Amino acid sequence: MTPFRSLPGPARLYVAGIVAVGVSMFVLGWIVDPVRPDRALTLLYLGVGTQIAALRPIPWRSGHQSAIDPLLIATGLLMPGGGVATIAWLAVFDGRLPGRTITWWAFLFNRAMLATAYVLPSLAVDSLHLGLWGLPVSTLFYVVSAVTLNYVLTALVMAMASRTSVLSTLFDNVGVTTLIGTAALSFSGGIIWLLLQYPIGYIMAPGLFGFVLAVRGNVADAQRQTLLKDQTLDLAAQALDARDRYTESHSIRVAELAGRLGEQLELGDREVESIRTAGSLHDLGKIGVRDDILNKPGPLSEEEWEIMRRHPDIGADMIAQHSALAEVAPLVRHHHERWDGSGYPAGLKGNVIPFGARILSVADSFDTITGARLYRKSAMTPIEGVEDISRRA
C-alpha cells in the first residue's frame, strides 16, 4: 500500500480533486434529483444487492472483475442523482479495511470515482426523457459514459503514481476482452431497471444476479483448474531440471521468457498460454536420454548427439497422447529447428517452422547461453546473448 505522502505531487493533487468532485456529486445529486420517500425501500433493496455484489467479484487470472456495475446502472436509471450517489458512496465495500488492507486515500478515491462516473451520466440520461422504448439507447449511453469515465479516472491516478503515460497504463491493464465483459455485464442494469417496474420484478431481479454469481462460480472453478495445471507443469519442469544442477529452473525460465515474448508480439491469450506450456515441457523428452550423455562434461560424440537429437520427438510424442496438450506438441517437437534448415529433428526451414516453436527456440537459446553449463562455465551477458542470437538468426 502506497501512503498518500509517498505519491508524486501531481498524483496527490489529482486524488484530492477527485475526492472533492465525488463529494460534490453526492451533494449535486441530492439537490438536482433527490430520492423520493416512496423510493426509499427500493434504494435499500438496490443498496443491499450492490453491497453483496461488491463482496463477490468475478476472479480472473490477474485481478478481478467487479460485479457492481449492473446494479449501479440500474440505480442510475431508476433513481438518477441522489440515489446512485448514495449507492456509490455507501454500498461498495469490498472487504478491504481502510488503514489496514487499503489506504484511506484509495478507499475514498474509489468511492469518489464511482460517484463521479455514475452520477453525471445518470442526470444526463434522465434529461433525455426517452421513455420505455428508449431504454436500450439510454442504457447504452449510460454504460459507455460510466465505463469510460471509470477507466480513464482510474488510469490517470495509476499513471501519475507510476510516472507512466495514461495510454500505456490503459493498454497494459485494460484489454478488449475486459472492456467487452464490463460493458456486457453493465448493460444488464437496464434489464434490472425493467424488472423493477413491476412488483414481481423485485422477486425476479435476484435471479438475474444469481446468474452473475453462477458465472462467477464457474470462472472461479476454471481459475482453480488453471492454477492446478500451472503448478503441475512447474513441478514437472522442476523434476526434469533436477537431473542437471546446471539447468536448475531452466524450463520455468524458458516458459516465462517465451510467454513474455509472445505478449510483446501481441499474440492472443490462448496462443501465449500454449507457448508457456510448451516452454515448461520443451525438454520433457530428455527423460529418454541417459544421464551419462545428459551430464557429460565434455563435447558429445556423434553417436551421443544422435541420441540427444531424439529428445524433441520423444517429448512431443508423449505430449501428443494427451488431447488437452496436443496443440503444444508441434512447438516442443520443433523448438530446435533453425531458420536455415540446419536444426533438428526434421530439418525444417523458414516459415515452415511453427511460429510458437521459433519463439521457444529464442527463449531456450537465450537462457542457455546466458547461464553456465558443464561444458561452458562462463556465461554471456544478456546483451551479448541477444547479439549472439541475432547473428545466428
N, C-alpha and C positions, 0 to 999 in steps of 0.2 A: 504494500500500500504506500503510495507516494504522498507524503504530507503536503498540505497546501502550501506551506512556506518553501518547499523544495521545488515547486513548479516554476517554470520561467515566468518572468513578469507579465508578458502578454497573455499567457495562459491563466494566470490569477485574475487579471482584469476581465478576461472573457468569461470565466466561471462566475465571477461576481455579477457580471452583467446579465448572464442567462438566468441566474437565480433571481435577480431583481425583476427581469422580464416575466419569469414564471409566476412570481408573486403578483405582479401587475395583471397577468392573465386571469388569475383567480379572482381578483377584485373586479376586473373589467367584465368577466363572465357573469358574475352575480349582479352587476349593475345593469348590463345590457339585456341579459336574459336569465333572470333568477329562476330557480326551481319552484314551481307552484306547489302549495301544500298537498294537493291531491296526488302529486307525483312522488312524494317522499318515500313511500313504500317501494315504488319502482326503482328509485335511486338506491335504496338499501339493497334491493334484490340484485341490481347490477353491480353494486359495490362488493357484495359477498362473492358473486361469480368472478369478478375481476381479481379479487384477492386470492381465491382458490387457484385461478389460472397463473397468477404471479408466482405462486409456490410450486407450480408443476410445469416448468419449462420443458420444451422438447429438446432432448440432448442430441448433439451432433458430434462428429469425430473431434472437432475442435470447437469448443464453446457450446452455446445452446441457443435455441430459438424461442423467444418469448411467446407465450400464448395469450397475452392480454390484449393484443391489437384488435381482434374482432369485437371484444366487449367494449373497448374504448370507442370504436367506430359506432357501435350500436348506441352507446350512451350519447355520443355527439349528435347522432341523427335524431334521437328521441328527446334529449334534453341538452341542446346546444348551450354553450356559455357556462353557466354556473354548475350544471350537472356534471359535465365531462371534466371541468376544472377540479371539482371536488374529488372525483374518482382518481384523476391523475395524481393528485397530491396525497390522498389518504388511503387508497386501496391497492397499492402496487408494491407492498412489502414482499421482498423475495427471499427472506430468511437471513439476510446478511445484517448483522447488528452494527449500527454506526458507532465508530470509535473502536470497534473490535475486529470485525471481519470486512469492514468497508469504511473508508474515511468519511468524515462528516461532509466534506465538500462534495465528494462523489455522490453521497446519499441525497443531498439537497439538489445537486445538479441534475441527477436522473429524473427527479420529480418535476423540477422546473422545466426541463427539456420536454417532457411529455405534455405538460400543461401548455407550453408554447406551441408544440407540434399539433395538438388536437383542439385547442380552444379556438384559435383564429380560423382555421378551416371550417369548424363546425358553425361558426357565426356566418361565414361566407356562404356555406351551403344552405343554411336556413333562410338567408336573404333572397335566394333564387326562387323559392316557392314553387318547386317543380311538381309537388304532389306525388301521389302513389305511383302513377305511371312513369314519373321521372326518377323513381328510386334507383334504377341501375346507373343512371348518369350521375345522380347525387352521390351515390356510394363510390363510384369510380373516381370522381373528382376529389372526394374526401380522402380516399385511400391514397391516391397519388400524392396529394398535397401533404398529408400527415407523414407518410413513409419517407418522402423526400426530405422534409424538414427534420425528421427524426435522424436519418442517416447523416445528413450534412452537419447538423449541430453536434452530433457525436464525433464525427470525423474531424471537425475543427478543433475540438479540445484535445483529441488524441494527437493530431498533427502538431499542435502547439506544445504539448507536453513532451513529445519525442523529437521536436525540431525537424520534422519532415514535411513534405508538401501534402496538401489536402487530397489531391488527386491520387498520389501514391498510397496514401492511407486508405482511401476508399477502395482502390483496386486490390490492395493487399488483403483487406478484411471483408470486403463485400463482393461476392461473385454473382453471376447471373442467376444461378440456382437459388441463392439466398433471397435475391430480390423477388423472383417469381413466387417462391414459397411464402414470403412475407405478404406480398400483395394478394395472393390467393386466399391465405388464411384471414387477412384483414377484410376481404370482400364479404366473407361470411357474416360480418357485422350487419350488413344490410338485410340478410335473412333473419337474424335475431330481431332486428327492428320490426320486420314484417310480422314475425310470430307474436311479438308483444303488443300488436294492435288488437289482439283478441285475448280474452281471459284464458282460454285453453292454451294459448301460446306460452304462458308462464310455466305450464307443466311440460310443454314440448321443447322449449328452448334448452333446458339442461340436457336433453337428448342430443342436441347438436354439439354442445360442449363435451358430452360423453364421447361423441365420435372423435373429437380432437384428442381427448385423453387416451382413447383406444389407439389412435395413431401414435401418440407419444409412447405408449407401452410397446408397440411394435418396433418403433425406432430404437427405443432403449434396448430391447432384446437384440436387435440387429447390431447395435454398437457393442454389446457384450460379446456377441459371437465374433465380431471383427477383432475385438481386443484379445479374445482367446486364440484366434487364428494367428494374430501378430506375435503373441507371446510364444506360441508353439513354434512358429518359424524362427524366432530368435533363439529358442532353445535348441532347435535343430542346427542352426548356424553355429552356435557355440560348441555343440558336440562335435561338429565337423572340424572347426578350427582348433579344438583342443588336441588334435593329433599332432599339431605342429606349433611349438611355442612361438615361432616367428610369425605365425599368421593369426595370432590371437585376436578375435573380434574382426578379422578381415572381412568376412561375409556381411556382418552387420554394417560395417563402414561402407562397403560397396553398395549395399541396398539403400542406405541413406543418401549417399552421393548420387547414385543413379536416379533416385526419386527426385532429388533436388534439380538435377539436370533436366528431367522431364518436365518439372514445373516451370523452369526457366524457359523451356521451349514451348510453353503454353499447351502441353498435351492435355487431353481430358483426364478427369479424376480416375476413371477406370483404367486407362492406359498407364497412368503414373503408378497406380497401385499394382498393376501386373508387373511393371518393371521393378518395383521394390521387392515384390515377392520373388521374382527371378534372381535378384541380387542376393537375397538370403539363401537361395538354393543353387546358385550357379556352380558351386564346387561339390554338389551332392555326389556326383559320380566318382569323386576321389576315394569314396569308401571301397571302391573296387580296385584301388591302386595299392600295392604292397608298401608297408612302412619304410622298407629299406630304399625304395625308389622315391617315395614322397619326401623323406627326410635326408636324402643323400647330400652330404656337404659339398660335393664337387659337381662338375658337369655330368649330365646324363649321357649314357651311351645311346647309340641309335636304336638298339633294341628296347632300352628303357624309355626312350622318347616315344616309341611306337605304343608302349603300354600307357604312358601318360596322356597321349593324344586321344585315348579312348574315353577319358572321363566325361567330356561333354555329352557323348552319345549315351553312356551308361546312366548319367543323371537324368537326361531328357527322357529316356525310355522309362525310367522309374516314375517320373512325374506324369508322363502321358497316360499312365494307367489309372490316374485319378481324374475324373471328369471335371471337378472343381478347379483343377490346376492345369488342365490340358492346354489352355492358351498360353501358358507360361513356358511349355516345353520347347518351342522353337527358339525362344530367347536364350534359354540355357544351352541348347544344342549348338547354337552358332555364335556364342559370345567370344570365341577365339578365332573367328573368321577375320580376314583382313581385306581392306578395300581393293588391293591389287591381286587378290586371289591366292596369296601365299599362306593363308591361315588354315585352320583345320576345324572340324573333321571332314567337311565336304569341299573345301577349296572354293567357296562361293566368292563372287566378285561384285563390287559396286553395289548398286541399288537392289540387287537380288538378296543381299543380306538383310534380314528383318531390322527395321529401324530401332526397335527396342533392344535388339542384340548389339547394335552399334553403340548405343548409349551405355549398355552394360560393359562393353569392351573398354570404353574410355574410362569408366569408373574403376574397373578391375585393374587396368594398366596403371592408372594414377596411384591407387593405393599400394600397388605392388612396388613401383619404382620410388615412391617416397617413404618406404619403410625398409628396415633391414631384413635380410634373408640369410639363410645358411650359407649360400654361395656368394653373398654380397653384403658385407657388414655395414658399409656406408650407404646412406640414403640421399636421394636428391631433395632439394628444397621444393616446395610447391611450385614456385615459378619455374625452376628447372624441369620439373615434371611436366608442366603444361607445354613448355617449349619442346621437350623431347617427343611428347605425343603429337604435337603439331608437325614436327619434322617428319615423323613416320606415318602421318595420315595419308 
